[in-house]
Amino acid sequence: MWTDLPGGFLAGVDPAHPESSDTATHMERLRAIRHGEAYLAWCRYESIVTVYDQLVIHTSGGFFIDRYTEMVTRVCREAAITRYQADQWVGEALALRDRLPKVLTTLRDGILSRQLIQTVISRTDLISDAAVIAELDTEIESILRHRKGAWTRAKLRDMVDRLVFRHDPDAVRERRKEALDKRGMWIENFTDGTGEITGVMAAENIRIAAKAVKALADTVCAHDGRNRNQRNSDAMFALLTGTVFDCQCGREECDAEIPDPAKVVRAVSTEAVIHVVTDAATLAGAPGIGWVDGHGIVSDKHVRDLAQRPDATIKPVTPVRTPPARVVAEDSAGTSSSDAVIVYPGAQSADPYRPTTACADFVRVRDGYCTEPGCGCSAFDSDLDHVTEYDHTDPLQGGSTSSENLNAKCRFGHLHKTFGDWVDTQYRDDDGHLVTEYRTPEGFVINGDAENLEDSFPNLRRIRYEQPPQAPPTPRVITGDDTPPTPNRLAQKHARRRAERARNQRERERRQQTDGPPPF
């Protein structure tokens, strides 16, 4: 009976009296259930491959219905799913057993969910060499087990893609060529008087086209009754046909200024910014990879094709026309003297709270995505947040304006951090990886993302932006009253968070000294 599950599956919560447990315990229960769901998915895959062996491998088939169809029919009818879905389940089970057995164990142990492990399967399916897929299986499993943090679909996809390219770059380049050869446009008519139009093109062209559609759709006034998807659909038709796109609020006093669709296309084509990250050596012709904002890992040939576009602008992440950089050897981050860290000014000289443009660009390049666990928002569309809060009243008490203390957060995540009571921390582990952690008000710790673009482009680890020591102090007003001011709510919140982070750091250092690396 599922109601008789052992206490470990429910983290000690009594199912009959859930209200008797506190919030932190229920957060542990949610984590345990997530691990349990992954374990059950592993059990399903195990049973599927066992039935496959019994019915397909070790049984002689019939004349009218082949053995594989018999096996898939059992799966689809038992689960009341379509034959196509059942065939997917069987294919995934066989791929995991025969190609990715070590990655499969991360599902059993709750490190990956079924949805995430599907990403690993799909991103490795072009590898045909048995030796290469075995190496990939080992390397992916090792990263998943030893990297602290949460995996989103985009981060996992990028991690697998960079490993696939390193092991078999020719296959990646060939896949891109085949994909581009298959670009085209298709339409499908539905029975309800609607239809669908699909276009396949290069990733950068998709971004420009989508930006044009959204730019026109957003020109209506706030009283337009259509939702965003409906406006996008109407704007796309206007752009494709050159017809008029109007606001549909129906008010005589509508103040919407709707541009001509052709002008929107011209404006977007010249203003759209597609961020691409790569190493200088790759750009110069060496083997390597690139990363396209909103798409993920691309091949070196794709990077160089983008760089050769007439509208491309190449900008190094290291700033130009700045004072000489300070070189620091940093053994604790795993860097040798030959891989010294280059330190640049991180804050504006006139305002120590504001990062320099170069520092802000670097942090977004390093993070790639919003650092909130599970958020796939682009870092280039996100705010920059001081992880340890900057204290405007007493800057020496607050967090510095430096790349190590800044990260990208989507607008919701930034507002939640500002007005909520959560505490987040950012630090480097013993391997030099940048780690983020989030602690709920009741003390439950949630790991941040397991990977950023430093893992794809290790040279980023050699760059730091720090707040200059000569930054001017925050201006203050002298009233003649020597009585220290009463701390306001914001100052009290900052003080509490500083104390919480200091306590967390002491506990983390104690665990490292006594227990070694955390178990997985």
N, C-alpha and C positions, 0 to 999 in steps of 0.2 A: 504494500500500500504506500502511495506517495505521501500520505499523511503521517507515515511512520518514519520519515527521513531522519537520519541521525542529526544530533544537535549541531555538528560541525557545518552541515550544509546550510543551516539557518543562523549561524554565528551565535548560537545560544538563545535566540529569541523563541519564546513560547508561542506557537501558532494559535493556541487557544486564548492567549492574553497578550497580544502584541503591544497593547498600550502600556504594559508594565516595564518595557525596555525604553531606554533613552534614545535620543536621536543618533548619537555616535554608534550605538549598538546596531541600530537599523541601517546605518550606512555600511557597517561591516557585513550585515546580512545581504544588502544589495550586491556588494562585491563578491560574497560567497556564492550567491545565486548566479551571478554572471559567470563565475568559474564553473559552476555546476552546469549551466547551459552549454558551455564549450565542451565539457566532459560528455554530456549526452550526445552532442553532435559527433564527437569522436566515436562514441558507442554505435551510433547509426552507421557511420562509415565502415566500422569494423564488421557489423552485421551484413552490410551490403556486399562487401568484398567476399565474405564467407559464403553467402548465398550465391554470388557470382561463381565462385570456385566450384560449388556443389552442382549448380545447374548448367554452367557453360563449359567448364574445364573438364569435369569428371563425369559428364553425362552425355550419352549419344543423343543427338537431336532428332526431332520429327521431320516429316516431309513438308507439311504445309506451314508450320510455325517454327522458326529457328529458335535455338536455345537462348540466345540473348534477348529476344522478344519476350520469351516466357519469363525470364528473370525480371525485365523492366516492368512487365505487366503486374507482377506480384508487388513491386514497390509502389507503383502508381495507384493500384486499387487499395492497398492497405492504408496508404496515407490520404486517399481521396484527392489526388493531385493529377495534373495532366500527364500524358505520356512524355511530353517534352521535358517537364520538370523532373520526372523520375529519371529520364535519361541523363539529365544534368547531374543528379545526385550520384548515379552510377559512375559517370565519367569522372567526377571529382574524387570519389572513393578510390577508383583505380589509379588516378594520377598521383594521389597522395601515397598510396601503398607502393606503387612501382617506381615513382620518380622522386617523391619528396617524403620519404619515411621519417626523417628527422624533424622536418617542419611539422609533420602530423603530430608529433609528441607535444608540440607547443599548444595544440588545440586540446589535447588530453589534459594538460596541466593548467589550462585557463589563461595562457598568455595571449593567445589570439582567439577571436570569435570565428564562427563559421563564415560570416561575411568578409572578415579580413583575410582568412585563409583562401577564400575564393580569389582575392586579389593576387596572392602569391601564385596560385595555379595559373591564372590567366596571363600574368606577366612573364612566366617562364615557359609557356607552352611552345614557343618557337625554337627552343633548344632541342636539337635532335641527338647530339652527341652524349652518350651515356656517361662518359667520364666527366664531361663539363657539368651535366645536371647533378651528378653526385657531389662535385665540388661546391656547386651553388647551394645544394641542400644543406651541406655542412656549414657553410659560411652564413647563410641566412639564419639557421637555427642558433648558431653561436651568438649572433648579434641580438636576436630576439631574447635570448636567455640572460645575456650579460649587460644589456643596455637598460639603464634605469629610466622608466618613463612610460607614457601611454602612446599607443600607435593609432593614428587616424588613417583613413584609407589613402589620403594623398601622401602622407609621410611614408607609409609602408610602400606605396607604389614607387615613390622616388628612390627609396632605399634598394628595392629589388631591381629597378631599372638600371641604377648605376652599377650594381654587381653584374647584371646580365651583360651590360656593355663591356665591362672590363674582361669578362670571360670569353665573350664571343661578339666582338664589335662588328664583324662582317655581317652577322645575322641581323643585327639591329639596323645597319645601313640598308641592307637588302629589304627589310620589312618596310622601312620608310619609302623606298623607291616603289615597292609594290603597292603600298597604300596610296601614294600620289597618283600612280597609274590608274587606280580605281576611282579617282575623284569624279564627281558627277552630280546630277540633280535627278530626283525621283519624286513622283506624286502618287498619292493613294487616295481614292475617293471612298468616303464612308457612307453608310446607308442613311444617316440622319441629316443629309444635306450639307455636311462639312467634309473637309479633306485635309490632307497633310502634305506639305512640301518639305523635302529633305535635301540638303546640299552638303557634300563632302568636299573639303578643300584643306589647304595647309593651315596649321594651327594658328599662325599669325594672322591669316586672312579671316579666319573665324572670329578672332578677337576684334578686328577692325569692323567687320560687318555687324557684330552684336552691339558694339559701341554706337554705331550709327543708328541702329534701330532704337536703342534705349534713349539716345539723345533726342530723337524726334518725339518719342512717346512721352518724355518727361516735360514737354513744352506746354501741356494743357494746364488749365487752372486747377485749383484744389477742389472745385465742385464737380469735376468730371466724374460721371457715375461708373466708369469702367474700372475694373481692377488692373493691376500692372500687366498681367499676361494678356488680357484683352487689348489693352493699349498697344502692347508690343506687336500683337498680331496685325492690328490695323496699320501701325506705322510701317511694318515690314511690307505690307501690300502697297502702301503709298510710295515707298522707296523703290520697289521693283517695277511699278507701273508708271511712276511719275505723276500720280494723281494727287489731289489735295488731301491733306490730313487736318481735320478740324477738331476743336474742343467740343464735347457733347454735353456741356453743362446746361445748355438751353437758356442761359441768362443773357439779357440785353447788355448788362454791364460787365460782361466777361472781359477780363484784362489779359487773357492769354495771348502771347505773341508767337504765332505758329510760323516758322520759316518755310521757305520753299524746300521740298525734299531734296532737290538737286544741290541746293546750298549746304544742306546738312551733310550730304555725302562728301562734298569738297572740304568742308570744315573738319569733319572727323578724320578724313584720310590724311590731313596734314597735322592734326593735333593728337591723334591717338598715340599713346605711349605703351609699348610692349616691352616689359623689362626682361632682359636676357642676361644670365650670369654665366660666366665661363672663365677659364684661366687664360692668361695672355699667351701661353705656349700653344694652347689649343687653337686660339684665334690665328696664330701664326702658321698653323699647319700640322702641329703635333697631334697624335692620337689623344682623345679625351672626350669629355661630355660637356653639355650645356644644360641650363635649366631655364625654361620659359615660364614666366608668371602666368598662372591659370591653366597650364598644360602639364608641366613636369619636366622630366629628363628627356633631352634630345641628343642626337648624335653630333659628333664634331663636324660632319659635313653639313648638317642642318644649321649649326651655329655659324659656320663660315658663309653659307648662303644668306642668312639673315644679315650678317655684317656687310655683305656686298650690295645690299639694297641701297638705292640712291638716297632714300630718306633715313638711313640708319645713322645714329650718332654713337660713337664708341667713347665711353667715359670710364677711366680707371677708378676703383673704389678708394685708392690712396689719393688724398687730396693734392692738388697742384697749387703752387704759389703760397705755400705755408712755411712757417719757420722750420728749420731742420728737425727731423724726427729724433726722438730719444730712443736708443736701443737698449733693451733690457733682456738679460738672460733669464729664463723662467723654467727652471728644472721641474718645479712642481706641476707644471702643465704638460710635462712630457716633451719639452722642447730642448734640444741640445744647443750648445753655443753657436753652432752654425745655422740654427733655425731660430735666431733671436727674435723676440717680439718687438715690433716697431710701435712706438707710442706717439700719438698725435693729440693735440688739444681737443677736448671734447665739448667744452662749453663756450658760448659766445663771451667775449671779453667784457662787453657792457652789461650782460645779463647772465650770471652763472647758472640760472635755471634752464635757459634755452640751449639745446645742443646746437653745435654748428651744423651747417648743411651737410658737410662731409660725414660727420658723426651720425646724423639721422639717416642718410643714405646707406651708410655701412650697416647699421643695425637692421634696417629693412632687408638688405641683401643677405645678411647673416641668418635672420629668422625665416625669411621666405613666406611664412604664413603667420597668422595670429597665434600667439603662444598659449591661448586658452585650450585646455584639453578638449579634443573633439571638434574644434572650430577649424574650418577650411578656408576662412577669409584670407585674402592676400595681405601680406605685410605692407604692401604698397598702398592698400586701401584702408589701413589701420592707423590708430593713434600710437604715439610712442609714450610709454609710461615709465616713470621712475619706480622700479620695483620696491626699493626702500625709499619711502617718501622723502621728497626734498622739503626741508624745513625752511620756509621763507623767513621766519622770525629769527632763527638761529641756524644758519647753513651748516655749521660744524656738527650739529646734532642730527641732521637729516642725511638722506642718501645723496651721493654725488651724481653729477651729470656726466656719466661715463658710459662707454659701451657695455661694460660688465654689469652696470646697474640699470640699463635701459632694455626694454623689449617691446615688441609690437603686440598691441591688443586691439581687437575690433572695438567699435564704438560701444556696444553693449558691455563687453568685458571691462573696458576702461571705466565706464560709468559705475558698474557694479563694484569695481575695486575702490573707486573714489568714495562712494556713498554707503558701501556695505561694510561689514565687519570681518571679512575674510582677510587672512594674512598670506601673502605669497613671498617666496624666497627664490633667489637665483644664485647659483654658485657653480664652481667647477669641481668635478669629482677627481679621483686620483688619476684617471686616464685623460684628463684635460677636457672632458665633455661638459658643455654648459647644461646644467640641470635646473629645472624649475619645479617647485612644489607649491601646492595650495593647501592651506589649512582652514577648515570650516570653523565657525565660531565655537562649536562644541569640541574641537580638537581633532577631527578626523582628517588625515593627510591624504591628498589626492595628487598623484604624480602628474607632472606636465608632460609635454611631448618628448618622445625618446630621441628625436633627431632634428637637426636643422641643417642648413646648407653648408656648415663647416664640415660635415661628414662627406659631402660630395666634393667640396673644394677646400682641402685642408689648409691651403695658404691663408685662408681667412683667419685661422687661429693665430697667425703671426701679427695680426693688426689689433691695436687697442686704441681707444680714445678715452683720455682721462681728463678730469676737470683740472685746469691749471691752478697751481697753488696761489698764483697772483690774482685770482679772480676777486673783484671788488666786493666788499661786504654789502649786505642788504641795508639800504638806508633806513634809519630809524628817527623818530621824532622825540626830542627831549622835552618833557613837560615840567621838569622841576620836581616831580614827585619821585622820591627814591624807593617807594614801596614797589616791590616786584609785582608785575601784573598777574591777575588771576588767570590760570591756564583756561583757554576756551575748549570747546568740545573737540575741535580739530586737533589742537595741541595734545589733548589727553589721548585721542585716538592714536596719534603718531607715537606718543610715549609708550602706549600699551603695545603697539606693533613692534617697536624697537625691542622692548623687553621680551616679547614672544619670540622674535627672531633670534635674539641672543640665547634664550633658553633652548630653542630648537637646535641651534648650532652646537651648544654644549652637549646635548643629547646625541646628536649625530656623531660628534667626535668621540664620545664615550663608546658608542656602538662599534665604531671602526676600530678602536683600540682593543675592545674585548671580544667582539664577535667576528671581525674580519668583514669580508664583503657580505652584503645582504643576501639571504637565500632567495631562490626563485622557484 
